[in-house]
Amino acid sequence: MWRKSTFSDQSFDTIVSTLSFCSYKNPLRMLDKVNRWCKPDGVILFMEHGLSSNFMVAVMQKALNPLLYRVYGCHHTRDIIGLVQESRMQIDKVESHWLNMVHLIWAKPTINN
């Protein structure tokens, strides 16, 4: 049986997310939780995929997104870097790979979680 997990604020030194923010119904709410769960001097590491900055790749992603979402619940067109920026986390470093669809993001929580 699946149970909803709750953690106390500032519970973790490091939080790692791999390929999960494409599937959350409300990714900003989840980013807010991650921000709260991380200690002020902690690190938040993301390896996420999203909309490519390559025009032709992005066109294909947008065309396939409705089908891929129905098949396995994954949004291929989310602006992951933009979502992390909108969450107010401090981004220290970003690397984009594989046709600029896969992003490695090193971030820190906001000071006033």
N, CA, C and O atoms as CSV, one atom per row, in Angstrom:
chain,resi,resn,atom,element,x,y,z
A,1,MET,N,N,0.836,-1.174,0.000
A,1,MET,CA,C,0.000,0.000,0.000
A,1,MET,C,C,0.884,1.241,0.000
A,1,MET,O,O,1.831,1.330,0.782
A,2,TRP,N,N,0.580,2.200,-0.872
A,2,TRP,CA,C,1.340,3.438,-0.989
A,2,TRP,C,C,0.898,4.409,0.083
A,2,TRP,O,O,-0.295,4.581,0.332
A,3,ARG,N,N,1.881,5.048,0.720
A,3,ARG,CA,C,1.581,6.063,1.733
A,3,ARG,C,C,2.232,7.375,1.352
A,3,ARG,O,O,3.350,7.400,0.836
A,4,LYS,N,N,1.543,8.443,1.604
A,4,LYS,CA,C,2.086,9.772,1.345
A,4,LYS,C,C,3.148,10.080,2.404
A,4,LYS,O,O,2.890,9.980,3.604
A,5,SER,N,N,4.346,10.457,1.943
A,5,SER,CA,C,5.432,10.767,2.864
A,5,SER,C,C,5.483,12.259,3.149
A,5,SER,O,O,5.311,13.086,2.254
A,6,THR,N,N,5.717,12.577,4.383
A,6,THR,CA,C,5.938,13.967,4.757
A,6,THR,C,C,7.231,14.026,5.562
A,6,THR,O,O,7.501,13.164,6.397
A,7,PHE,N,N,8.009,15.042,5.298
A,7,PHE,CA,C,9.257,15.228,6.014
A,7,PHE,C,C,9.215,16.580,6.706
A,7,PHE,O,O,8.550,17.506,6.242
A,8,SER,N,N,9.918,16.683,7.801
A,8,SER,CA,C,10.028,17.964,8.497
A,8,SER,C,C,10.867,18.922,7.663
A,8,SER,O,O,11.722,18.501,6.883
A,9,ASP,N,N,10.613,20.209,7.837
A,9,ASP,CA,C,11.421,21.218,7.154
A,9,ASP,C,C,12.884,21.044,7.548
A,9,ASP,O,O,13.198,20.668,8.678
A,10,GLN,N,N,13.768,21.324,6.599
A,10,GLN,CA,C,15.215,21.271,6.786
A,10,GLN,C,C,15.692,19.906,7.299
A,10,GLN,O,O,16.515,19.834,8.212
A,11,SER,N,N,15.172,18.832,6.709
A,11,SER,CA,C,15.520,17.469,7.121
A,11,SER,C,C,16.766,16.911,6.426
A,11,SER,O,O,17.411,16.008,6.960
A,12,PHE,N,N,17.114,17.435,5.242
A,12,PHE,CA,C,18.138,16.787,4.430
A,12,PHE,C,C,19.268,17.732,4.054
A,12,PHE,O,O,19.045,18.906,3.756
A,13,ASP,N,N,20.495,17.196,4.073
A,13,ASP,CA,C,21.678,17.936,3.618
A,13,ASP,C,C,21.707,18.011,2.091
A,13,ASP,O,O,22.093,19.029,1.517
A,14,THR,N,N,21.296,16.923,1.444
A,14,THR,CA,C,21.311,16.833,-0.017
A,14,THR,C,C,20.024,16.168,-0.483
A,14,THR,O,O,19.572,15.180,0.097
A,15,ILE,N,N,19.447,16.721,-1.531
A,15,ILE,CA,C,18.263,16.125,-2.150
A,15,ILE,C,C,18.592,15.924,-3.623
A,15,ILE,O,O,19.088,16.840,-4.280
A,16,VAL,N,N,18.316,14.719,-4.152
A,16,VAL,CA,C,18.589,14.387,-5.542
A,16,VAL,C,C,17.286,13.990,-6.215
A,16,VAL,O,O,16.531,13.165,-5.701
A,17,SER,N,N,17.035,14.586,-7.363
A,17,SER,CA,C,15.851,14.234,-8.149
A,17,SER,C,C,16.300,13.835,-9.543
A,17,SER,O,O,16.996,14.587,-10.225
A,18,THR,N,N,15.896,12.651,-9.954
A,18,THR,CA,C,16.250,12.177,-11.291
A,18,THR,C,C,14.996,11.810,-12.061
A,18,THR,O,O,14.261,10.894,-11.693
A,19,LEU,N,N,14.772,12.547,-13.134
A,19,LEU,CA,C,13.715,12.242,-14.104
A,19,LEU,C,C,12.341,12.068,-13.457
A,19,LEU,O,O,11.618,11.123,-13.772
A,20,SER,N,N,11.987,12.973,-12.561
A,20,SER,CA,C,10.688,12.853,-11.901
A,20,SER,C,C,9.789,14.064,-12.106
A,20,SER,O,O,8.567,13.924,-12.051
A,21,PHE,N,N,10.347,15.244,-12.340
A,21,PHE,CA,C,9.525,16.452,-12.418
A,21,PHE,C,C,8.685,16.522,-13.690
A,21,PHE,O,O,7.845,17.412,-13.824
A,22,CYS,N,N,8.896,15.610,-14.609
A,22,CYS,CA,C,8.055,15.544,-15.807
A,22,CYS,C,C,6.686,14.950,-15.488
A,22,CYS,O,O,5.749,15.102,-16.271
A,23,SER,N,N,6.564,14.286,-14.361
A,23,SER,CA,C,5.325,13.561,-14.087
A,23,SER,C,C,4.471,14.131,-12.955
A,23,SER,O,O,3.336,13.691,-12.773
A,24,TYR,N,N,4.978,15.087,-12.198
A,24,TYR,CA,C,4.170,15.659,-11.116
A,24,TYR,C,C,3.052,16.527,-11.683
A,24,TYR,O,O,3.249,17.282,-12.635
A,25,LYS,N,N,1.864,16.401,-11.071
A,25,LYS,CA,C,0.744,17.246,-11.504
A,25,LYS,C,C,1.043,18.713,-11.286
A,25,LYS,O,O,0.719,19.548,-12.130
A,26,ASN,N,N,1.658,19.032,-10.158
A,26,ASN,CA,C,1.990,20.414,-9.841
A,26,ASN,C,C,3.478,20.478,-9.481
A,26,ASN,O,O,3.833,20.400,-8.305
A,27,PRO,N,N,4.350,20.619,-10.489
A,27,PRO,CA,C,5.786,20.594,-10.205
A,27,PRO,C,C,6.255,21.737,-9.312
A,27,PRO,O,O,7.199,21.564,-8.540
A,28,LEU,N,N,5.616,22.898,-9.404
A,28,LEU,CA,C,6.037,24.010,-8.536
A,28,LEU,C,C,5.750,23.720,-7.071
A,28,LEU,O,O,6.535,24.094,-6.199
A,29,ARG,N,N,4.643,23.063,-6.796
A,29,ARG,CA,C,4.340,22.704,-5.403
A,29,ARG,C,C,5.365,21.697,-4.888
A,29,ARG,O,O,5.789,21.771,-3.734
A,30,MET,N,N,5.761,20.759,-5.743
A,30,MET,CA,C,6.771,19.782,-5.336
A,30,MET,C,C,8.133,20.457,-5.138
A,30,MET,O,O,8.861,20.119,-4.205
A,31,LEU,N,N,8.476,21.402,-6.007
A,31,LEU,CA,C,9.732,22.140,-5.833
A,31,LEU,C,C,9.715,22.928,-4.528
A,31,LEU,O,O,10.746,23.053,-3.866
A,32,ASP,N,N,8.557,23.459,-4.156
A,32,ASP,CA,C,8.438,24.165,-2.878
A,32,ASP,C,C,8.717,23.218,-1.714
A,32,ASP,O,O,9.387,23.596,-0.753
A,33,LYS,N,N,8.208,21.998,-1.795
A,33,LYS,CA,C,8.464,21.009,-0.742
A,33,LYS,C,C,9.949,20.665,-0.670
A,33,LYS,O,O,10.527,20.619,0.416
A,34,VAL,N,N,10.563,20.426,-1.822
A,34,VAL,CA,C,11.995,20.113,-1.856
A,34,VAL,C,C,12.780,21.268,-1.238
A,34,VAL,O,O,13.713,21.048,-0.466
A,35,ASN,N,N,12.404,22.476,-1.575
A,35,ASN,CA,C,13.069,23.664,-1.026
A,35,ASN,C,C,12.966,23.688,0.499
A,35,ASN,O,O,13.942,23.989,1.186
A,36,ARG,N,N,11.794,23.374,1.019
A,36,ARG,CA,C,11.596,23.363,2.480
A,36,ARG,C,C,12.343,22.218,3.144
A,36,ARG,O,O,12.884,22.388,4.236
A,37,TRP,N,N,12.382,21.055,2.505
A,37,TRP,CA,C,13.008,19.873,3.105
A,37,TRP,C,C,14.525,19.986,3.190
A,37,TRP,O,O,15.145,19.338,4.033
A,38,CYS,N,N,15.132,20.805,2.325
A,38,CYS,CA,C,16.594,20.920,2.296
A,38,CYS,C,C,17.073,21.908,3.358
A,38,CYS,O,O,16.475,22.966,3.553
A,39,LYS,N,N,18.155,21.550,4.039
A,39,LYS,CA,C,18.758,22.457,5.027
A,39,LYS,C,C,19.273,23.707,4.314
A,39,LYS,O,O,19.642,23.637,3.142
A,40,PRO,N,N,19.304,24.851,5.005
A,40,PRO,CA,C,19.728,26.103,4.372
A,40,PRO,C,C,21.096,26.034,3.692
A,40,PRO,O,O,21.308,26.693,2.674
A,41,ASP,N,N,22.027,25.247,4.237
A,41,ASP,CA,C,23.345,25.127,3.622
A,41,ASP,C,C,23.461,23.850,2.785
A,41,ASP,O,O,24.564,23.422,2.445
A,42,GLY,N,N,22.323,23.252,2.459
A,42,GLY,CA,C,22.299,22.007,1.699
A,42,GLY,C,C,22.395,22.213,0.201
A,42,GLY,O,O,22.537,23.334,-0.288
A,43,VAL,N,N,22.312,21.096,-0.516
A,43,VAL,CA,C,22.424,21.090,-1.975
A,43,VAL,C,C,21.239,20.322,-2.554
A,43,VAL,O,O,20.820,19.298,-2.015
A,44,ILE,N,N,20.710,20.835,-3.658
A,44,ILE,CA,C,19.631,20.157,-4.382
A,44,ILE,C,C,20.154,19.873,-5.785
A,44,ILE,O,O,20.555,20.789,-6.503
A,45,LEU,N,N,20.149,18.604,-6.170
A,45,LEU,CA,C,20.688,18.173,-7.456
A,45,LEU,C,C,19.569,17.597,-8.314
A,45,LEU,O,O,18.802,16.745,-7.866
A,46,PHE,N,N,19.487,18.070,-9.544
A,46,PHE,CA,C,18.467,17.585,-10.472
A,46,PHE,C,C,19.128,16.995,-11.708
A,46,PHE,O,O,20.112,17.537,-12.212
A,47,MET,N,N,18.587,15.890,-12.193
A,47,MET,CA,C,18.842,15.405,-13.537
A,47,MET,C,C,17.450,15.189,-14.120
A,47,MET,O,O,16.790,14.191,-13.831
A,48,GLU,N,N,17.022,16.121,-14.930
A,48,GLU,CA,C,15.652,16.112,-15.436
A,48,GLU,C,C,15.663,16.326,-16.944
A,48,GLU,O,O,16.612,16.881,-17.497
A,49,HIS,N,N,14.605,15.881,-17.597
A,49,HIS,CA,C,14.485,16.154,-19.027
A,49,HIS,C,C,13.331,17.117,-19.244
A,49,HIS,O,O,12.412,17.213,-18.432
A,50,GLY,N,N,13.403,17.822,-20.356
A,50,GLY,CA,C,12.359,18.787,-20.666
A,50,GLY,C,C,12.484,19.275,-22.093
A,50,GLY,O,O,13.197,18.693,-22.910
A,51,LEU,N,N,11.784,20.346,-22.372
A,51,LEU,CA,C,11.732,20.908,-23.717
A,51,LEU,C,C,13.125,21.346,-24.169
A,51,LEU,O,O,13.820,22.074,-23.461
A,52,SER,N,N,13.514,20.900,-25.335
A,52,SER,CA,C,14.817,21.229,-25.892
A,52,SER,C,C,14.842,22.668,-26.393
A,52,SER,O,O,13.814,23.215,-26.794
A,53,SER,N,N,16.024,23.273,-26.367
A,53,SER,CA,C,16.200,24.599,-26.961
A,53,SER,C,C,16.458,24.487,-28.466
A,53,SER,O,O,16.500,25.500,-29.164
A,54,ASN,N,N,16.630,23.269,-28.963
A,54,ASN,CA,C,16.791,23.019,-30.399
A,54,ASN,C,C,15.402,23.037,-31.035
A,54,ASN,O,O,14.543,22.232,-30.674
A,55,PHE,N,N,15.182,23.950,-31.976
A,55,PHE,CA,C,13.849,24.161,-32.547
A,55,PHE,C,C,13.224,22.877,-33.103
A,55,PHE,O,O,12.077,22.566,-32.784
A,56,MET,N,N,13.954,22.139,-33.917
A,56,MET,CA,C,13.388,20.931,-34.547
A,56,MET,C,C,13.090,19.843,-33.509
A,56,MET,O,O,12.074,19.154,-33.604
A,57,VAL,N,N,13.951,19.697,-32.548
A,57,VAL,CA,C,13.715,18.711,-31.487
A,57,VAL,C,C,12.483,19.119,-30.688
A,57,VAL,O,O,11.651,18.273,-30.359
A,58,ALA,N,N,12.359,20.411,-30.371
A,58,ALA,CA,C,11.212,20.911,-29.612
A,58,ALA,C,C,9.905,20.694,-30.367
A,58,ALA,O,O,8.888,20.359,-29.759
A,59,VAL,N,N,9.921,20.881,-31.683
A,59,VAL,CA,C,8.721,20.633,-32.498
A,59,VAL,C,C,8.296,19.174,-32.363
A,59,VAL,O,O,7.111,18.885,-32.194
A,60,MET,N,N,9.248,18.264,-32.438
A,60,MET,CA,C,8.943,16.834,-32.300
A,60,MET,C,C,8.423,16.521,-30.897
A,60,MET,O,O,7.472,15.756,-30.738
A,61,GLN,N,N,9.049,17.112,-29.889
A,61,GLN,CA,C,8.595,16.886,-28.514
A,61,GLN,C,C,7.149,17.349,-28.338
A,61,GLN,O,O,6.337,16.646,-27.736
A,62,LYS,N,N,6.834,18.523,-28.861
A,62,LYS,CA,C,5.469,19.061,-28.737
A,62,LYS,C,C,4.467,18.194,-29.479
A,62,LYS,O,O,3.343,18.005,-29.013
A,63,ALA,N,N,4.866,17.665,-30.628
A,63,ALA,CA,C,3.962,16.804,-31.397
A,63,ALA,C,C,3.714,15.477,-30.682
A,63,ALA,O,O,2.597,14.960,-30.702
A,64,LEU,N,N,4.738,14.931,-30.059
A,64,LEU,CA,C,4.624,13.623,-29.404
A,64,LEU,C,C,4.113,13.692,-27.966
A,64,LEU,O,O,3.671,12.683,-27.417
A,65,ASN,N,N,4.171,14.867,-27.360
A,65,ASN,CA,C,3.843,14.996,-25.937
A,65,ASN,C,C,2.476,14.426,-25.559
A,65,ASN,O,O,2.402,13.674,-24.587
A,66,PRO,N,N,1.379,14.743,-26.276
A,66,PRO,CA,C,0.073,14.193,-25.862
A,66,PRO,C,C,0.057,12.655,-25.838
A,66,PRO,O,O,-0.504,12.049,-24.925
A,67,LEU,N,N,0.667,12.045,-26.834
A,67,LEU,CA,C,0.710,10.575,-26.888
A,67,LEU,C,C,1.573,10.017,-25.754
A,67,LEU,O,O,1.162,9.089,-25.057
A,68,LEU,N,N,2.758,10.577,-25.572
A,68,LEU,CA,C,3.656,10.070,-24.541
A,68,LEU,C,C,3.073,10.272,-23.147
A,68,LEU,O,O,3.271,9.438,-22.263
A,69,TYR,N,N,2.356,11.373,-22.949
A,69,TYR,CA,C,1.728,11.581,-21.642
A,69,TYR,C,C,0.649,10.522,-21.391
A,69,TYR,O,O,0.550,9.984,-20.289
A,70,ARG,N,N,-0.151,10.228,-22.407
A,70,ARG,CA,C,-1.197,9.206,-22.246
A,70,ARG,C,C,-0.603,7.823,-22.037
A,70,ARG,O,O,-1.160,7.021,-21.287
A,71,VAL,N,N,0.516,7.528,-22.685
A,71,VAL,CA,C,1.120,6.196,-22.593
A,71,VAL,C,C,1.775,5.978,-21.230
A,71,VAL,O,O,1.555,4.942,-20.603
A,72,TYR,N,N,2.580,6.942,-20.762
A,72,TYR,CA,C,3.257,6.698,-19.487
A,72,TYR,C,C,3.336,7.904,-18.554
A,72,TYR,O,O,4.178,7.931,-17.657
A,73,GLY,N,N,2.477,8.896,-18.751
A,73,GLY,CA,C,2.328,9.975,-17.777
A,73,GLY,C,C,3.484,10.942,-17.666
A,73,GLY,O,O,3.733,11.491,-16.593
A,74,CYS,N,N,4.191,11.158,-18.753
A,74,CYS,CA,C,5.383,11.996,-18.726
A,74,CYS,C,C,5.200,13.180,-19.672
A,74,CYS,O,O,4.863,13.004,-20.843
A,75,HIS,N,N,5.426,14.393,-19.150
A,75,HIS,CA,C,5.391,15.609,-19.973
A,75,HIS,C,C,6.786,15.865,-20.529
A,75,HIS,O,O,7.724,16.089,-19.764
A,76,HIS,N,N,6.930,15.835,-21.840
A,76,HIS,CA,C,8.241,16.063,-22.466
A,76,HIS,C,C,8.481,17.528,-22.785
A,76,HIS,O,O,9.545,17.879,-23.294
A,77,THR,N,N,7.512,18.392,-22.496
A,77,THR,CA,C,7.624,19.786,-22.905
A,77,THR,C,C,7.720,20.753,-21.725
A,77,THR,O,O,7.497,21.951,-21.896
A,78,ARG,N,N,8.037,20.268,-20.567
A,78,ARG,CA,C,8.180,21.163,-19.418
A,78,ARG,C,C,9.508,21.906,-19.483
A,78,ARG,O,O,10.532,21.353,-19.885
A,79,ASP,N,N,9.465,23.164,-19.079
A,79,ASP,CA,C,10.671,23.989,-18.998
A,79,ASP,C,C,11.252,23.801,-17.597
A,79,ASP,O,O,10.974,24.586,-16.690
A,80,ILE,N,N,12.048,22.772,-17.434
A,80,ILE,CA,C,12.560,22.390,-16.122
A,80,ILE,C,C,13.428,23.499,-15.517
A,80,ILE,O,O,13.284,23.821,-14.338
A,81,ILE,N,N,14.318,24.078,-16.309
A,81,ILE,CA,C,15.173,25.141,-15.781
A,81,ILE,C,C,14.311,26.326,-15.354
A,81,ILE,O,O,14.547,26.915,-14.299
A,82,GLY,N,N,13.323,26.675,-16.157
A,82,GLY,CA,C,12.414,27.759,-15.815
A,82,GLY,C,C,11.628,27.483,-14.548
A,82,GLY,O,O,11.407,28.390,-13.745
A,83,LEU,N,N,11.200,26.234,-14.357
A,83,LEU,CA,C,10.468,25.874,-13.139
A,83,LEU,C,C,11.344,26.024,-11.897
A,83,LEU,O,O,10.892,26.531,-10.870
A,84,VAL,N,N,12.589,25.585,-11.995
A,84,VAL,CA,C,13.499,25.717,-10.850
A,84,VAL,C,C,13.751,27.197,-10.562
A,84,VAL,O,O,13.793,27.604,-9.401
A,85,GLN,N,N,13.917,28.000,-11.612
A,85,GLN,CA,C,14.092,29.442,-11.415
A,85,GLN,C,C,12.851,30.049,-10.765
A,85,GLN,O,O,12.961,30.866,-9.851
A,86,GLU,N,N,11.675,29.649,-11.235
A,86,GLU,CA,C,10.424,30.172,-10.685
A,86,GLU,C,C,10.235,29.781,-9.221
A,86,GLU,O,O,9.571,30.491,-8.466
A,87,SER,N,N,10.814,28.658,-8.827
A,87,SER,CA,C,10.698,28.191,-7.443
A,87,SER,C,C,11.535,29.038,-6.477
A,87,SER,O,O,11.425,28.882,-5.261
A,88,ARG,N,N,12.350,29.912,-7.005
A,88,ARG,CA,C,13.208,30.800,-6.228
A,88,ARG,C,C,14.431,30.096,-5.634
A,88,ARG,O,O,15.147,30.689,-4.828
A,89,MET,N,N,14.679,28.843,-6.019
A,89,MET,CA,C,15.924,28.215,-5.593
A,89,MET,C,C,17.074,28.967,-6.248
A,89,MET,O,O,16.914,29.563,-7.312
A,90,GLN,N,N,18.228,28.932,-5.604
A,90,GLN,CA,C,19.417,29.553,-6.177
A,90,GLN,C,C,20.100,28.521,-7.059
A,90,GLN,O,O,20.561,27.491,-6.568
A,91,ILE,N,N,20.168,28.785,-8.343
A,91,ILE,CA,C,20.827,27.867,-9.270
A,91,ILE,C,C,22.309,28.222,-9.328
A,91,ILE,O,O,22.674,29.354,-9.647
A,92,ASP,N,N,23.157,27.244,-9.017
A,92,ASP,CA,C,24.600,27.447,-9.051
A,92,ASP,C,C,25.201,27.075,-10.401
A,92,ASP,O,O,26.143,27.714,-10.869
A,93,LYS,N,N,24.642,26.025,-11.029
A,93,LYS,CA,C,25.231,25.535,-12.273
A,93,LYS,C,C,24.179,24.755,-13.051
A,93,LYS,O,O,23.341,24.070,-12.465
A,94,VAL,N,N,24.230,24.867,-14.382
A,94,VAL,CA,C,23.342,24.098,-15.254
A,94,VAL,C,C,24.176,23.542,-16.400
A,94,VAL,O,O,24.993,24.250,-16.988
A,95,GLU,N,N,23.961,22.272,-16.708
A,95,GLU,CA,C,24.518,21.655,-17.909
A,95,GLU,C,C,23.361,21.033,-18.671
A,95,GLU,O,O,22.488,20.401,-18.076
A,96,SER,N,N,23.351,21.209,-19.982
A,96,SER,CA,C,22.313,20.594,-20.812
A,96,SER,C,C,22.976,19.630,-21.777
A,96,SER,O,O,24.009,19.938,-22.372
A,97,HIS,N,N,22.371,18.463,-21.926
A,97,HIS,CA,C,22.944,17.392,-22.744
A,97,HIS,C,C,21.862,16.771,-23.626
A,97,HIS,O,O,20.677,17.083,-23.506
A,98,TRP,N,N,22.301,15.901,-24.496
A,98,TRP,CA,C,21.455,15.094,-25.370
A,98,TRP,C,C,20.403,15.956,-26.053
A,98,TRP,O,O,19.220,15.918,-25.716
A,99,LEU,N,N,20.877,16.741,-27.032
A,99,LEU,CA,C,20.045,17.663,-27.812
A,99,LEU,C,C,19.375,18.712,-26.930
A,99,LEU,O,O,18.279,19.185,-27.231
A,100,ASN,N,N,20.036,19.064,-25.855
A,100,ASN,CA,C,19.541,20.052,-24.879
A,100,ASN,C,C,18.193,19.664,-24.271
A,100,ASN,O,O,17.376,20.526,-23.948
A,101,MET,N,N,17.973,18.363,-24.120
A,101,MET,CA,C,16.737,17.886,-23.491
A,101,MET,C,C,16.961,17.433,-22.052
A,101,MET,O,O,16.025,17.449,-21.253
A,102,VAL,N,N,18.166,17.034,-21.713
A,102,VAL,CA,C,18.476,16.531,-20.374
A,102,VAL,C,C,19.314,17.586,-19.659
A,102,VAL,O,O,20.348,18.028,-20.158
A,103,HIS,N,N,18.839,17.976,-18.475
A,103,HIS,CA,C,19.479,19.064,-17.749
A,103,HIS,C,C,19.990,18.575,-16.394
A,103,HIS,O,O,19.280,17.902,-15.646
A,104,LEU,N,N,21.230,18.930,-16.103
A,104,LEU,CA,C,21.814,18.721,-14.788
A,104,LEU,C,C,21.816,20.086,-14.115
A,104,LEU,O,O,22.370,21.046,-14.651
A,105,ILE,N,N,21.200,20.174,-12.945
A,105,ILE,CA,C,21.068,21.451,-12.254
A,105,ILE,C,C,21.572,21.292,-10.825
A,105,ILE,O,O,21.136,20.398,-10.099
A,106,TRP,N,N,22.488,22.162,-10.432
A,106,TRP,CA,C,22.981,22.239,-9.065
A,106,TRP,C,C,22.319,23.468,-8.446
A,106,TRP,O,O,22.473,24.576,-8.960
A,107,ALA,N,N,21.589,23.284,-7.356
A,107,ALA,CA,C,20.867,24.405,-6.749
A,107,ALA,C,C,20.996,24.372,-5.232
A,107,ALA,O,O,21.422,23.384,-4.635
A,108,LYS,N,N,20.612,25.492,-4.639
A,108,LYS,CA,C,20.552,25.622,-3.186
A,108,LYS,C,C,19.165,26.131,-2.829
A,108,LYS,O,O,18.535,26.838,-3.615
A,109,PRO,N,N,18.694,25.769,-1.644
A,109,PRO,CA,C,17.362,26.261,-1.250
A,109,PRO,C,C,17.387,27.759,-1.001
A,109,PRO,O,O,18.438,28.344,-0.739
A,110,THR,N,N,16.212,28.371,-1.087
A,110,THR,CA,C,16.136,29.779,-0.732
A,110,THR,C,C,16.405,29.889,0.767
A,110,THR,O,O,16.066,28.993,1.541
A,111,ILE,N,N,17.009,30.987,1.155
A,111,ILE,CA,C,17.369,31.181,2.563
A,111,ILE,C,C,16.122,31.205,3.443
A,111,ILE,O,O,16.118,30.613,4.522
A,112,ASN,N,N,15.080,31.874,3.001
A,112,ASN,CA,C,13.831,31.963,3.783
A,112,ASN,C,C,12.829,30.955,3.250
A,112,ASN,O,O,11.846,31.328,2.609
A,113,ASN,N,N,13.081,29.656,3.517
A,113,ASN,CA,C,12.183,28.610,3.036
A,113,ASN,C,C,10.803,28.955,3.512
A,113,ASN,O,O,9.854,28.222,3.236
